[in-house]
Every structure is written in C-alpha cells, then in structure tokens.
C-alpha cells in the first residue's frame, strides 16, 4: 500500500487519503464477504473534498469541556 501511495503521489497527484473499511455490523451475504481491503484516494491540495471537509469540520473539532473529557477517558479505560 505504501509503495502505491507513493507512486500515485509522485506520478498522478499530490497525495492520497488511505481508508480501510471494517463493518462487522453488516452480515455476510452474496454481496458482502468479511475481508480487509484498503482504498487509496488520490488527492490534490485544497481540492473539492478538502473544501467540503473544512466547512464541516469547524464544529467537529471544538475543544471539549473537562466533564466530557473525563467521561470519555472513563469509557476508554
């Protein structure tokens, strides 16, 4: 994966997003078979995906209140 990510960035675009899908909540069927696979998504600096995500991320990455941080820490331990 690293090899192809580097090749894509050097020859086609400026970089890649790497995604892995894991969906145990979906039952296996004729269409869905449990397996691991990766996606290399070609990206360019400030492309359409970047602009859309920047707009939506503003509210997602706000600073959490101490009580919320404490609650999350307890859930992870």
C-alpha positions in Angstrom: 0.0 0.0 0.0 2.8 2.4 0.9 4.5 1.7 -2.4 1.4 2.5 -4.5 0.5 5.5 -2.4 4.0 7.0 -3.1 3.7 6.2 -6.8 0.3 7.8 -7.1 1.6 10.9 -5.3 4.7 11.2 -7.5 3.1 10.4 -10.8 -0.5 11.5 -10.7 -1.4 13.8 -7.8 -0.1 15.4 -4.7 -1.1 12.8 -2.2 -3.6 10.2 -1.1 -6.1 9.5 1.6 -5.8 6.0 2.9 -9.0 4.3 4.1 -9.8 0.9 5.5 -13.3 -0.4 5.8 -14.3 -2.6 8.8 -18.1 -3.2 9.1 -18.8 -6.1 11.5 -22.4 -4.8 11.9 -23.2 -6.0 8.4 -24.0 -9.7 8.0 -22.1 -11.7 5.4 -24.0 -12.4 2.2 -23.6 -13.0 -1.5 -22.6 -9.3 -1.8 -20.7 -8.7 1.4 -17.8 -11.1 2.5 -15.7 -10.4 5.6 -12.3 -9.3 4.4 -9.8 -6.5 4.8 -9.2 -4.0 2.0 -7.7 -0.6 1.6 -8.6 2.4 -0.6 -6.1 4.9 -1.9 -7.9 8.0 -2.8 -6.0 10.4 -5.0 -5.9 14.0 -3.5 -4.7 17.4 -4.5 -4.1 20.3 -2.2 -7.2 22.3 -1.5 -9.3 20.1 -3.8 -13.1 19.8 -3.6 -13.0 17.2 -0.8 -10.7 19.5 1.2 -13.0 22.4 0.8 -16.1 20.4 1.8 -14.5 18.8 4.8 -13.0 22.1 6.0 -16.5 23.6 6.1 -18.0 20.7 8.1 -15.0 20.1 10.4 -15.2 23.5 12.1 -17.8 22.3 14.6 -16.4 18.8 15.0 -13.0 19.8 16.4 -14.1 22.2 19.1 -12.5 22.0 22.5 -14.3 19.6 24.8 -15.4 20.5 28.3 -13.5 18.9 31.2 -16.5 16.8 32.2 -16.8 15.4 28.6 -13.1 14.6 28.6 -13.4 12.8 31.9 -16.4 10.8 30.7 -14.6 9.7 27.5 -11.4 8.8 29.5 -13.5 6.6 31.8 -15.1 4.8 28.8 -11.8 4.1 27.2 -10.1 2.7 30.3 
